[in-house]
């Protein structure tokens, strides 16, 4: 069988570059799984490119934005059976100056928040942004995990059918204020989601708010605790096909959503028609009043002319 192809998007100044030695162990891990690695550099993602790809990796773009056409191509790629791994960093789109949420939000129900997650624990005496995760949603990706370490992550907001994978209970977030260039504490002791998954059509999506877990860093990277196991599980899950029953259910849900949207649009059209009808009646009434006024004016003029 031909090798599965992993495409690393590199044309939007992505931090995760296969040429960066800091991520060499992640690249070697993919190669050990007999995956073929290719890159997209200096050009927009096209449907033709993505047709020969199994997994698309977008590793934290910086100071660059995906075009509407690229976003549409990525959504179609996933719907038709492609796999997507999306990676952000602390501050999300706001601080990284990009638009990953335009890809993940409306269709997959995953939003990268413009914050940083912090936690007090035994491993971050000097840096509270290094977090220890021991809470895992039951999923194939989190199977046999006991503890992973992540540093400098944003949290995720989930909607629709997306599923949390990694989360913290006792933690807080800080949000960046661009006006004074300071971080201010916000949500305390709230559940913070760090990674999530979704199925869309025949495809799959995994999103995570931290890139360091894919690095060679021994304290927060691939070889720290169960980090490697998490990444292996992630790749394995992405490569597995979506169940046909799940695809059928997704299609039915899409039809239901379309019907609701059509009903909403139809209601708007009916409201517009009703409003136009009321306006027409008012205009007709005004015209009748105007005609009556003209008649009365002529009668008065005729009476005056007799004197």
Backbone as CSV, one residue per row, in Angstrom:
resi,resn,N_x,N_y,N_z,CA_x,CA_y,CA_z,C_x,C_y,C_z
1,UNK,0.842,-1.196,0.000,0.000,0.000,0.000,0.882,1.253,0.000
2,UNK,0.444,2.320,-0.704,1.220,3.562,-0.696,1.247,4.181,0.694
3,UNK,2.309,4.897,0.983,2.445,5.543,2.285,1.403,6.646,2.450
4,UNK,0.939,6.820,3.697,0.081,7.946,4.020,0.927,9.220,3.972
5,UNK,0.326,10.306,3.498,1.058,11.559,3.285,0.670,12.597,4.329
6,UNK,1.682,13.186,4.960,1.485,14.275,5.919,2.035,15.548,5.281
7,UNK,1.172,16.547,5.138,1.583,17.826,4.570,1.737,18.855,5.683
8,UNK,2.931,19.404,5.819,3.183,20.491,6.766,3.018,21.813,6.031
9,UNK,2.016,22.578,6.457,1.810,23.905,5.884,2.914,24.829,6.390
10,UNK,3.670,25.472,5.466,4.807,26.299,5.843,4.767,27.684,5.199
11,UNK,3.674,28.000,4.495,3.644,29.255,3.741,3.068,30.428,4.516
12,UNK,2.690,30.199,5.801,2.132,31.279,6.608,2.980,31.493,7.869
13,UNK,4.290,31.362,7.713,5.246,31.595,8.809,4.962,30.715,10.019
14,UNK,4.645,29.436,9.764,4.357,28.510,10.864,5.579,28.284,11.737
15,UNK,5.366,28.241,13.043,6.448,27.983,13.983,6.936,26.538,13.885
16,UNK,5.996,25.596,13.663,6.377,24.198,13.542,6.862,23.943,12.114
17,UNK,8.163,23.965,11.961,8.788,23.763,10.654,9.601,22.475,10.678
18,UNK,9.498,21.686,9.618,10.262,20.434,9.579,11.757,20.702,9.427
19,UNK,12.111,21.934,9.098,13.534,22.289,8.973,14.129,22.716,10.316
20,UNK,13.269,22.937,11.293,13.715,23.386,12.614,14.160,22.179,13.426
21,UNK,15.396,22.192,13.861,15.962,21.081,14.617,15.213,20.830,15.915
22,UNK,14.522,21.842,16.450,13.782,21.686,17.697,12.637,20.687,17.581
23,UNK,12.212,20.388,16.353,11.101,19.458,16.140,11.538,18.191,15.404
24,UNK,12.836,17.923,15.421,13.372,16.784,14.667,12.847,15.445,15.183
25,UNK,12.645,15.321,16.493,12.169,14.049,17.038,10.718,13.784,16.626
26,UNK,9.915,14.834,16.507,8.539,14.677,16.034,8.537,14.209,14.579
27,UNK,9.391,14.794,13.775,9.482,14.387,12.362,9.957,12.939,12.265
28,UNK,10.938,12.562,13.086,11.423,11.177,13.083,10.340,10.209,13.551
29,UNK,9.520,10.651,14.489,8.408,9.822,14.951,7.444,9.540,13.802
30,UNK,7.124,10.559,13.017,6.230,10.379,11.869,6.851,9.437,10.836
31,UNK,8.132,9.591,10.623,8.815,8.723,9.659,8.829,7.275,10.138
32,UNK,8.931,7.076,11.453,8.930,5.717,12.000,7.584,5.035,11.808
33,UNK,6.544,5.831,11.589,5.211,5.294,11.329,4.987,5.101,9.832
34,UNK,6.089,5.164,9.068,6.086,5.007,7.598,5.176,6.018,6.918
35,UNK,5.179,7.234,7.432,4.417,8.312,6.816,5.329,9.134,5.909
36,UNK,4.812,9.527,4.773,5.555,10.367,3.841,5.316,11.826,4.199
37,UNK,6.384,12.590,4.321,6.283,13.983,4.751,6.591,14.914,3.588
38,UNK,5.662,15.841,3.335,5.869,16.862,2.311,5.527,18.218,2.911
39,UNK,5.896,19.292,2.211,5.633,20.640,2.711,4.979,21.493,1.636
40,UNK,4.292,22.513,2.088,3.762,23.544,1.191,4.426,24.855,1.570
41,UNK,5.206,25.409,0.647,5.939,26.633,0.926,5.680,27.668,-0.164
42,UNK,5.492,28.897,0.268,5.398,30.044,-0.640,4.249,29.975,-1.640
43,UNK,3.151,29.318,-1.286,1.981,29.314,-2.177,0.744,28.961,-1.365
44,UNK,-0.408,29.396,-1.855,-1.662,29.122,-1.169,-2.047,27.661,-1.305
45,UNK,-2.720,27.142,-0.284,-3.202,25.757,-0.329,-4.322,25.640,-1.358
46,UNK,-4.215,24.637,-2.227,-5.219,24.434,-3.272,-5.880,23.072,-3.106
47,UNK,-7.037,22.924,-3.734,-7.721,21.630,-3.719,-6.863,20.547,-4.343
48,UNK,-6.141,20.915,-5.408,-5.300,19.932,-6.095,-4.207,19.399,-5.177
49,UNK,-3.598,20.289,-4.389,-2.579,19.870,-3.424,-3.151,18.905,-2.396
50,UNK,-4.277,19.292,-1.844,-4.846,18.551,-0.724,-5.435,17.210,-1.130
51,UNK,-5.708,17.012,-2.404,-6.285,15.746,-2.855,-5.338,14.571,-2.639
52,UNK,-4.029,14.834,-2.564,-3.058,13.754,-2.383,-2.503,13.697,-0.960
53,UNK,-3.234,14.325,-0.021,-2.766,14.429,1.363,-3.711,13.691,2.295
54,UNK,-3.152,13.026,3.314,-3.962,12.356,4.340,-4.088,13.206,5.595
55,UNK,-2.973,13.790,6.053,-2.995,14.650,7.245,-2.388,16.000,6.889
56,UNK,-3.109,17.066,7.215,-2.597,18.430,7.062,-2.246,18.967,8.440
57,UNK,-1.004,19.419,8.603,-0.541,19.982,9.874,-0.336,21.481,9.713
58,UNK,-1.044,22.259,10.527,-0.854,23.712,10.560,-0.343,24.055,11.951
59,UNK,0.955,24.336,12.035,1.625,24.468,13.328,1.914,25.885,13.746
60,UNK,0.892,26.592,14.213,1.005,27.934,14.775,1.567,28.957,13.785
61,UNK,0.761,29.383,12.829,1.173,30.478,11.937,1.319,31.775,12.714
62,UNK,2.232,32.636,12.270,2.498,33.888,12.969,2.507,35.037,11.969
63,UNK,1.798,36.121,12.327,1.765,37.331,11.491,1.364,37.035,10.050
64,UNK,0.431,36.135,9.865,-0.026,35.805,8.516,-1.430,35.205,8.605
65,UNK,-2.197,35.390,7.544,-3.601,34.984,7.555,-3.918,34.081,6.358
66,UNK,-4.816,33.127,6.598,-5.291,32.270,5.523,-6.395,33.005,4.757
67,UNK,-6.348,32.901,3.445,-7.367,33.549,2.616,-8.682,32.787,2.709
68,UNK,-9.760,33.427,2.286,-11.069,32.769,2.291,-11.071,31.534,1.397
69,UNK,-10.349,31.603,0.297,-10.277,30.453,-0.614,-9.545,29.296,0.054
70,UNK,-8.440,29.588,0.735,-7.700,28.543,1.445,-8.556,27.900,2.526
71,UNK,-9.276,28.732,3.267,-10.138,28.209,4.334,-11.194,27.279,3.746
72,UNK,-11.800,27.689,2.652,-12.804,26.848,1.989,-12.184,25.534,1.540
73,UNK,-10.965,25.592,0.998,-10.278,24.368,0.548,-9.983,23.429,1.715
74,UNK,-9.592,23.996,2.859,-9.287,23.174,4.041,-10.556,22.514,4.568
75,UNK,-11.653,23.272,4.630,-12.922,22.721,5.103,-13.374,21.581,4.186
76,UNK,-13.283,21.790,2.880,-13.664,20.743,1.920,-12.769,19.520,2.053
77,UNK,-11.483,19.761,2.307,-10.522,18.670,2.490,-10.927,17.777,3.655
78,UNK,-11.294,18.388,4.784,-11.709,17.606,5.954,-13.028,16.892,5.680
79,UNK,-13.979,17.603,5.147,-15.304,17.006,4.881,-15.200,15.765,3.996
80,UNK,-14.276,15.797,3.044,-14.136,14.695,2.090,-13.233,13.569,2.577
81,UNK,-12.770,13.664,3.846,-11.991,12.569,4.411,-10.590,12.924,4.861
82,UNK,-10.221,14.198,4.754,-8.895,14.615,5.198,-8.804,14.728,6.710
83,UNK,-7.569,14.715,7.206,-7.304,14.869,8.641,-6.545,16.165,8.867
84,UNK,-6.918,16.870,9.926,-6.340,18.184,10.187,-5.838,18.274,11.615
85,UNK,-4.563,18.653,11.773,-3.979,18.928,13.087,-3.668,20.410,13.147
86,UNK,-4.351,21.112,14.059,-4.201,22.554,14.206,-3.550,22.867,15.543
87,UNK,-2.488,23.663,15.502,-1.719,23.971,16.703,-1.615,25.483,16.854
88,UNK,-1.942,25.974,18.051,-1.797,27.391,18.344,-0.831,27.569,19.514
89,UNK,-0.800,28.758,20.084,0.070,29.059,21.218,-0.655,30.043,22.129
90,UNK,-0.010,30.409,23.232,-0.628,31.326,24.177,-1.033,32.632,23.463
91,UNK,-2.182,33.139,23.845,-2.701,34.351,23.203,-3.573,34.072,21.998
92,UNK,-3.551,32.817,21.500,-4.381,32.438,20.372,-4.178,33.323,19.155
93,UNK,-5.215,33.442,18.349,-5.136,34.244,17.122,-4.757,35.694,17.406
94,UNK,-5.243,36.218,18.537,-5.039,37.635,18.844,-3.550,37.972,18.951
95,UNK,-2.820,37.178,19.732,-1.406,37.473,19.967,-0.520,36.952,18.837
96,UNK,-0.907,35.843,18.224,-0.117,35.272,17.134,-0.392,35.986,15.807
97,UNK,-1.422,36.824,15.795,-1.787,37.620,14.609,-2.068,36.730,13.394
98,UNK,-3.054,35.852,13.583,-3.459,34.957,12.508,-4.956,34.684,12.629
99,UNK,-5.485,33.728,11.859,-6.936,33.508,11.856,-7.304,32.023,11.836
100,UNK,-6.683,31.245,12.722,-7.028,29.828,12.821,-8.499,29.631,13.179
101,UNK,-9.053,30.546,13.952,-10.455,30.401,14.365,-11.410,30.478,13.177
102,UNK,-10.995,31.126,12.100,-11.821,31.143,10.895,-11.900,29.756,10.270
103,UNK,-10.920,28.913,10.559,-10.929,27.528,10.071,-11.680,26.631,11.043
104,UNK,-11.382,26.764,12.327,-11.889,25.806,13.316,-13.258,26.147,13.876
105,UNK,-13.632,27.423,13.842,-14.805,27.849,14.579,-16.138,27.426,14.022
106,UNK,-16.554,28.032,12.921,-17.901,27.840,12.384,-18.207,26.395,12.054
107,UNK,-17.247,25.679,11.495,-17.499,24.318,11.016,-17.180,23.240,12.042
108,UNK,-16.095,23.408,12.806,-15.668,22.364,13.740,-16.031,22.681,15.183
109,UNK,-16.436,23.907,15.470,-16.850,24.272,16.817,-15.726,24.361,17.819
110,UNK,-14.517,24.723,17.378,-13.355,24.842,18.266,-12.765,26.243,18.101
111,UNK,-12.588,26.941,19.223,-12.057,28.306,19.176,-10.848,28.425,20.104
112,UNK,-9.743,28.928,19.564,-8.570,29.222,20.374,-8.794,30.564,21.075
113,UNK,-8.657,30.569,22.405,-8.905,31.783,23.188,-7.635,32.645,23.283
114,UNK,-7.846,33.945,23.447,-6.686,34.867,23.498,-6.172,34.987,24.934
115,UNK,-5.711,33.869,25.478,-5.253,33.854,26.866,-4.086,32.897,27.030
116,UNK,-3.616,32.789,28.253,-2.610,31.793,28.626,-3.118,31.095,29.883
117,UNK,-2.957,29.783,29.924,-3.434,28.992,31.064,-2.295,28.831,32.061
118,UNK,-2.598,29.027,33.355,-1.583,28.900,34.389,-2.076,28.013,35.526
119,UNK,-1.115,27.462,36.243,-1.432,26.499,37.302,-0.275,26.455,38.293
120,UNK,-0.593,26.348,39.572,0.438,26.131,40.588,0.617,24.636,40.801
121,UNK,1.841,24.153,40.629,2.127,22.739,40.871,3.600,22.562,41.188
122,UNK,4.010,21.323,41.419,5.377,21.043,41.881,6.431,21.213,40.799
123,UNK,6.023,21.282,39.529,7.020,21.332,38.449,7.222,22.738,37.889
124,UNK,6.482,23.721,38.409,6.607,25.054,37.823,6.912,26.116,38.871
125,UNK,7.900,25.833,39.701,8.244,26.757,40.773,8.570,28.156,40.244
126,UNK,9.194,28.224,39.075,9.616,29.510,38.528,8.759,29.981,37.360
127,UNK,7.841,29.128,36.898,7.022,29.501,35.748,5.673,28.809,35.826
128,UNK,4.633,29.530,36.196,3.325,28.910,36.405,2.614,28.562,35.103
129,UNK,3.212,28.902,33.959,2.592,28.546,32.679,2.952,27.122,32.250
130,UNK,3.860,26.448,33.008,4.128,25.027,32.767,3.107,24.241,33.572
131,UNK,2.249,23.530,32.869,1.124,22.882,33.545,1.209,21.360,33.429
132,UNK,0.767,20.713,34.475,0.705,19.249,34.519,-0.749,18.824,34.330
133,UNK,-1.002,18.029,33.317,-2.368,17.590,33.020,-2.529,16.121,33.388
134,UNK,-3.472,15.874,34.266,-3.782,14.509,34.681,-5.278,14.201,34.516
135,UNK,-5.987,15.123,33.865,-7.414,14.939,33.592,-7.614,14.702,32.098
136,UNK,-8.170,13.570,31.768,-8.329,13.198,30.368,-9.751,12.750,30.093
137,UNK,-10.359,13.342,29.074,-11.646,12.861,28.624,-11.457,11.475,28.020
138,UNK,-12.389,10.567,28.270,-12.262,9.219,27.733,-12.324,9.256,26.217
139,UNK,-11.234,8.821,25.593,-11.115,8.899,24.133,-9.928,8.037,23.727
140,UNK,-9.902,7.627,22.487,-8.777,6.820,22.011,-7.462,7.588,22.115
141,UNK,-7.512,8.904,21.938,-6.293,9.713,21.998,-5.729,9.778,23.413
142,UNK,-6.585,9.691,24.415,-6.131,9.801,25.809,-5.964,8.436,26.479
143,UNK,-6.033,7.378,25.710,-5.930,6.030,26.261,-4.558,5.791,26.883
144,UNK,-4.558,5.266,28.110,-3.345,4.887,28.859,-2.461,6.076,29.214
145,UNK,-3.008,7.260,29.241,-2.238,8.428,29.673,-2.383,8.628,31.179
146,UNK,-1.291,8.963,31.831,-1.324,9.260,33.259,-1.032,10.729,33.532
147,UNK,-0.026,11.261,32.856,0.321,12.671,33.056,1.104,13.173,31.847
148,UNK,0.718,14.351,31.377,1.508,15.019,30.347,1.794,16.446,30.808
149,UNK,2.834,17.033,30.218,3.241,18.385,30.597,3.165,19.289,29.375
150,UNK,2.585,20.464,29.569,2.416,21.432,28.488,2.828,22.801,29.000
151,UNK,3.381,23.629,28.125,3.855,24.945,28.549,3.364,26.032,27.611
152,UNK,2.865,27.114,28.191,2.492,28.280,27.396,1.332,28.029,26.455
153,UNK,0.261,27.444,26.959,-0.884,27.118,26.105,-2.030,28.099,26.303
154,UNK,-2.808,28.282,25.249,-4.088,28.970,25.394,-5.161,27.921,25.666
155,UNK,-6.317,28.350,26.094,-7.424,27.419,26.295,-8.316,27.413,25.062
156,UNK,-9.213,26.422,25.003,-10.123,26.288,23.873,-11.564,26.470,24.338
157,UNK,-12.356,27.122,23.514,-13.798,27.203,23.721,-14.445,26.250,22.716
158,UNK,-15.307,25.367,23.213,-15.896,24.348,22.346,-17.381,24.583,22.150
159,UNK,-17.826,24.335,20.932,-19.244,24.377,20.585,-19.540,23.205,19.663
160,UNK,-20.820,23.053,19.342,-21.275,22.013,18.416,-20.892,20.631,18.910
161,UNK,-20.319,19.816,17.992,-20.043,18.419,18.304,-18.583,18.153,18.648
162,UNK,-17.810,19.173,18.938,-16.404,18.967,19.297,-16.298,18.368,20.695
163,UNK,-15.203,17.649,20.929,-15.023,16.915,22.184,-13.728,17.328,22.872
164,UNK,-13.762,17.595,24.188,-12.528,17.900,24.910,-11.657,16.654,25.046
165,UNK,-10.349,16.847,25.030,-9.399,15.749,25.234,-8.598,15.963,26.518
166,UNK,-7.961,17.130,26.618,-7.147,17.476,27.784,-7.773,18.673,28.478
167,UNK,-7.818,18.631,29.818,-8.389,19.774,30.527,-7.818,19.871,31.935
168,UNK,-7.968,21.064,32.507,-7.540,21.339,33.877,-8.734,21.825,34.683
169,UNK,-8.797,21.430,35.929,-9.854,21.917,36.820,-9.366,23.068,37.688
170,UNK,-8.246,22.882,38.365,-7.704,23.916,39.252,-6.627,24.704,38.514
171,UNK,-7.028,25.791,37.925,-6.114,26.620,37.142,-6.756,27.988,36.955
172,UNK,-6.065,28.859,36.256,-6.644,30.148,35.902,-6.080,30.574,34.547
173,UNK,-6.694,31.593,33.975,-6.191,32.129,32.716,-5.846,33.594,32.889
174,UNK,-4.927,34.049,32.063,-4.592,35.467,32.001,-4.760,35.915,30.557
175,UNK,-5.312,37.099,30.381,-5.577,37.625,29.045,-4.676,38.823,28.790
176,UNK,-4.199,38.945,27.551,-3.254,40.007,27.209,-3.999,41.292,26.864
177,UNK,-3.580,42.374,27.493,-4.150,43.692,27.232,-3.170,44.474,26.360
178,UNK,-3.557,44.692,25.101,-2.658,45.342,24.158,-2.402,46.801,24.476
179,UNK,-3.325,47.449,25.178,-3.171,48.875,25.464,-2.028,49.148,26.441
180,UNK,-1.885,48.280,27.463,-0.784,48.476,28.417,0.264,47.372,28.350
181,UNK,0.068,46.449,27.394,1.013,45.335,27.170,1.243,44.533,28.446
182,UNK,0.154,44.268,29.174,0.224,43.503,30.408,-0.761,42.334,30.354
183,UNK,-0.433,41.278,31.143,-1.344,40.148,31.283,-2.163,40.336,32.557
184,UNK,-3.471,40.159,32.454,-4.321,40.306,33.633,-5.093,39.017,33.879
185,UNK,-5.182,38.633,35.144,-5.859,37.390,35.521,-7.350,37.516,35.281
186,UNK,-7.942,36.422,34.730,-9.403,36.434,34.536,-10.018,35.212,35.201
187,UNK,-10.378,34.200,34.452,-11.118,33.057,34.991,-10.282,32.229,35.967
188,UNK,-10.715,32.160,37.216,-10.026,31.373,38.229,-10.841,30.139,38.593
189,UNK,-10.131,29.037,38.801,-10.738,27.772,39.237,-11.891,27.322,38.325
190,UNK,-11.716,27.559,37.058,-12.681,27.091,36.066,-12.035,26.012,35.208
191,UNK,-12.848,25.135,34.654,-12.337,24.092,33.777,-11.768,24.728,32.512
192,UNK,-10.513,24.429,32.231,-9.853,24.962,31.042,-9.514,23.804,30.100
193,UNK,-10.032,23.882,28.889,-9.777,22.834,27.889,-8.544,23.212,27.095
194,UNK,-7.629,22.247,26.958,-6.342,22.488,26.304,-6.301,21.893,24.903
195,UNK,-6.988,20.779,24.715,-6.994,20.112,23.415,-8.374,19.523,23.164
196,UNK,-8.760,19.436,21.879,-10.086,18.928,21.533,-10.044,18.244,20.176
197,UNK,-11.062,17.445,19.916,-11.173,16.747,18.635,-12.575,16.938,18.073
198,UNK,-12.708,16.674,16.783,-14.014,16.754,16.132,-13.986,15.885,14.892
199,UNK,-15.162,15.393,14.523,-15.336,14.704,13.245,-16.231,15.566,12.377
200,UNK,-15.882,15.657,11.103,-16.626,16.516,10.187,-16.723,15.802,8.847
201,UNK,-17.924,15.337,8.525,-18.071,14.537,7.314,-17.284,13.247,7.445
202,UNK,-16.414,12.999,6.491,-15.557,11.811,6.533,-14.196,12.104,7.160
203,UNK,-14.001,13.338,7.612,-12.696,13.723,8.130,-12.660,13.938,9.631
204,UNK,-11.456,14.246,10.125,-11.238,14.435,11.556,-10.354,15.651,11.806
205,UNK,-10.529,16.220,12.997,-9.757,17.400,13.399,-9.279,17.226,14.830
206,UNK,-8.024,17.605,15.088,-7.515,17.727,16.462,-6.909,19.113,16.593
207,UNK,-7.255,19.806,17.679,-6.709,21.135,17.949,-6.064,21.128,19.326
208,UNK,-4.947,21.833,19.445,-4.251,21.938,20.724,-3.653,23.331,20.844
209,UNK,-3.676,23.882,22.053,-3.240,25.259,22.260,-1.767,25.438,22.555
210,UNK,-0.958,24.401,22.327,0.474,24.476,22.669,1.299,23.746,21.629
211,UNK,2.414,24.323,21.246,3.287,23.708,20.252,4.480,22.984,20.878
212,UNK,4.818,23.326,22.139,6.022,22.790,22.768,5.973,21.276,22.959
213,UNK,4.767,20.707,23.056,4.648,19.271,23.268,5.234,18.480,22.092
214,UNK,5.361,19.116,20.929,5.920,18.455,19.744,7.424,18.695,19.614
215,UNK,8.013,19.422,20.576,9.425,19.797,20.478,10.334,18.747,21.124
216,UNK,11.654,18.992,21.016,12.655,18.100,21.608,12.943,18.431,23.071
217,UNK,12.339,19.485,23.590,12.613,19.925,24.961,12.310,18.791,25.948
218,UNK,13.300,18.409,26.728,13.143,17.270,27.633,12.199,17.547,28.797
219,UNK,11.945,18.831,29.097,11.092,19.180,30.231,9.613,19.343,29.857
220,UNK,9.352,19.699,28.606,7.966,19.964,28.189,7.650,19.373,26.823
221,UNK,8.616,18.696,26.213,8.454,18.231,24.842,8.035,16.780,24.703
222,UNK,8.380,16.228,23.579,7.903,14.905,23.174,8.312,13.805,24.150
223,UNK,9.488,13.929,24.761,9.999,12.852,25.613,9.713,13.060,27.097
224,UNK,8.864,14.004,27.417,8.518,14.258,28.817,7.283,13.450,29.205
225,UNK,7.416,12.625,30.249,6.302,11.827,30.780,5.541,11.120,29.663
226,UNK,4.200,11.333,29.567,3.400,10.625,28.556,3.124,11.462,27.316
227,UNK,3.939,12.498,27.094,3.720,13.358,25.935,3.811,12.590,24.617
228,UNK,4.820,11.726,24.507,4.991,10.962,23.268,3.796,10.035,23.029
229,UNK,3.305,9.418,24.098,2.156,8.533,23.977,0.939,9.301,23.480
230,UNK,0.754,10.506,23.990,-0.361,11.352,23.545,-0.253,11.645,22.049
231,UNK,0.932,12.025,21.596,1.125,12.350,20.180,0.924,11.112,19.299
232,UNK,1.429,9.959,19.741,1.231,8.708,18.993,-0.254,8.356,18.885
233,UNK,-0.953,8.467,20.010,-2.393,8.194,19.999,-3.120,9.144,19.053
234,UNK,-2.691,10.401,19.070,-3.306,11.428,18.231,-3.175,11.072,16.749
235,UNK,-1.961,10.730,16.329,-1.723,10.384,14.924,-2.494,9.124,14.542
236,UNK,-2.489,8.135,15.426,-3.201,6.879,15.145,-4.696,7.129,14.967
237,UNK,-5.266,7.973,15.834,-6.706,8.261,15.734,-7.029,9.003,14.447
238,UNK,-6.179,9.960,14.093,-6.411,10.710,12.865,-6.425,9.798,11.639
239,UNK,-5.553,8.805,11.642,-5.424,7.942,10.461,-6.554,6.925,10.334
240,UNK,-7.236,6.645,11.428,-8.332,5.683,11.342,-9.523,6.298,10.611
241,UNK,-10.206,5.519,9.744,-11.367,6.061,9.022,-12.546,6.325,9.945
242,UNK,-13.350,7.302,9.574,-14.571,7.592,10.316,-15.601,6.508,10.008
243,UNK,-16.318,6.062,11.035,-17.342,5.038,10.830,-18.427,5.555,9.882
244,UNK,-18.887,4.669,9.003,-19.898,5.070,8.035,-21.181,5.532,8.726
245,UNK,-21.500,4.914,9.855,-22.699,5.312,10.600,-22.564,6.745,11.116
246,UNK,-21.327,7.123,11.518,-21.092,8.484,11.993,-21.197,9.497,10.853
247,UNK,-20.734,9.084,9.659,-20.837,9.958,8.487,-22.302,10.199,8.146
248,UNK,-23.103,9.130,8.199,-24.537,9.251,7.915,-25.220,10.167,8.914
249,UNK,-24.869,9.999,10.204,-25.452,10.847,11.252,-25.060,12.301,11.044
250,UNK,-23.801,12.534,10.674,-23.324,13.898,10.408,-24.114,14.517,9.259
251,UNK,-24.328,13.729,8.182,-25.064,14.235,7.021,-26.498,14.600,7.401
252,UNK,-27.123,13.752,8.229,-28.489,14.031,8.675,-28.537,15.301,9.520
253,UNK,-27.532,15.469,10.390,-27.461,16.679,11.208,-27.282,17.924,10.344
254,UNK,-26.471,17.776,9.281,-26.270,18.894,8.359,-27.581,19.272,7.675
255,UNK,-28.344,18.243,7.272,-29.638,18.496,6.646,-30.577,19.213,7.611
256,UNK,-30.544,18.758,8.878,-31.367,19.407,9.892,-30.979,20.861,10.075
257,UNK,-29.672,21.121,10.081,-29.182,22.491,10.222,-29.607,23.348,9.041
258,UNK,-29.525,22.759,7.837,-29.932,23.481,6.632,-31.419,23.806,6.679
259,UNK,-32.226,22.826,7.139,-33.667,23.058,7.241,-33.985,24.179,8.216
260,UNK,-33.276,24.190,9.354,-33.475,25.258,10.342,-33.095,26.610,9.745
261,UNK,-31.967,26.620,9.003,-31.509,27.865,8.382,-32.503,28.335,7.322
262,UNK,-33.039,27.386,6.521,-34.022,27.742,5.499,-35.292,28.307,6.139
263,UNK,-35.688,27.684,7.265,-36.871,28.173,7.976,-36.640,29.580,8.487
264,UNK,-35.433,29.819,9.010,-35.097,31.151,9.515,-35.119,32.176,8.383
265,UNK,-34.527,31.802,7.238,-34.514,32.702,6.076,-35.935,32.947,5.579
266,UNK,-36.742,31.872,5.544,-38.127,31.993,5.094,-38.918,32.941,5.995
267,UNK,-38.666,32.834,7.318,-39.335,33.734,8.260,-38.939,35.188,8.005
268,UNK,-37.650,35.389,7.696,-37.176,36.744,7.397,-37.856,37.287,6.149
269,UNK,-37.955,36.409,5.115,-38.606,36.831,3.866,-40.067,37.181,4.119
270,UNK,-40.750,36.339,4.909,-42.153,36.609,5.229,-42.307,37.926,5.989
271,UNK,-41.356,38.182,6.910,-41.402,39.442,7.659,-41.200,40.637,6.731
272,UNK,-40.291,40.476,5.763,-40.044,41.558,4.796,-41.290,41.805,3.942
273,UNK,-41.904,40.690,3.475,-43.121,40.807,2.658,-44.233,41.487,3.454
274,UNK,-44.378,41.075,4.723,-45.405,41.666,5.577,-45.158,43.162,5.782
275,UNK,-43.885,43.507,6.000,-43.523,44.914,6.182,-43.805,45.716,4.921
276,UNK,-43.462,45.129,3.763,-43.706,45.819,2.489,-45.205,46.010,2.249
277,UNK,-46.001,45.003,2.625,-47.456,45.097,2.466,-48.020,46.227,3.316
278,UNK,-47.543,46.312,4.574,-47.984,47.385,5.470,-47.608,48.748,4.897
279,UNK,-46.378,48.841,4.365,-45.929,50.107,3.778,-46.764,50.482,2.557
280,UNK,-47.073,49.477,1.731,-47.900,49.735,0.556,-49.273,50.277,0.962
281,UNK,-49.864,49.671,2.012,-51.156,50.143,2.501,-51.059,51.581,3.009
282,UNK,-49.983,51.884,3.700,-49.796,53.236,4.225,-49.616,54.234,3.091
283,UNK,-48.847,53.822,2.081,-48.635,54.705,0.925,-49.957,54.956,0.200
284,UNK,-50.745,53.878,0.045,-52.058,54.016,-0.613,-52.957,54.955,0.171
285,UNK,-52.932,54.798,1.505,-53.749,55.670,2.350,-53.323,57.125,2.229
286,UNK,-52.009,57.350,2.187,-51.495,58.709,2.046,-51.884,59.309,0.699
287,UNK,-51.814,58.452,-0.356,-52.197,58.926,-1.681,-53.677,59.298,-1.720
288,UNK,-54.522,58.463,-1.048,-55.947,58.768,-0.988,-56.196,60.069,-0.234
289,UNK,-55.454,60.246,0.879,-55.573,61.486,1.639,-55.146,62.684,0.788
290,UNK,-54.101,62.469,-0.012,-53.608,63.530,-0.878,-54.656,63.894,-1.921
291,UNK,-55.296,62.851,-2.521,-56.338,63.091,-3.524,-57.508,63.849,-2.903
292,UNK,-57.907,63.418,-1.682,-59.003,64.090,-0.992,-58.654,65.553,-0.727
293,UNK,-57.388,65.771,-0.350,-56.948,67.137,-0.073,-56.974,67.986,-1.339
294,UNK,-56.583,67.381,-2.477,-56.592,68.107,-3.745,-58.022,68.491,-4.130
295,UNK,-58.947,67.531,-3.942,-60.358,67.794,-4.271,-60.905,68.930,-3.414
296,UNK,-60.577,68.845,-2.109,-61.057,69.874,-1.187,-60.463,71.231,-1.537
297,UNK,-59.224,71.223,-1.971,-58.556,72.468,-2.347,-59.243,73.102,-3.549
298,UNK,-59.577,72.232,-4.559,-60.226,72.759,-5.757,-61.608,73.340,-5.415
299,UNK,-62.344,72.635,-4.548,-63.663,73.122,-4.153,-63.562,74.487,-3.485
300,UNK,-62.575,74.632,-2.617,-62.378,75.908,-1.934,-62.031,77.000,-2.937
301,UNK,-61.165,76.652,-3.912,-60.772,77.627,-4.918,-61.967,78.047,-5.777
302,UNK,-62.829,77.063,-6.109,-64.017,77.377,-6.911,-64.970,78.294,-6.148
303,UNK,-65.130,78.021,-4.838,-65.989,78.859,-4.015,-65.439,80.283,-3.924
304,UNK,-64.113,80.395,-3.803,-63.495,81.708,-3.709,-63.613,82.485,-5.022
305,UNK,-63.591,81.748,-6.141,-63.652,82.401,-7.434,-65.013,83.010,-7.724
306,UNK,-66.026,82.562,-7.012,-67.366,83.099,-7.200,-67.525,84.480,-6.586
307,UNK,-66.648,84.856,-5.671,-66.752,86.162,-5.022,-66.049,87.240,-5.838
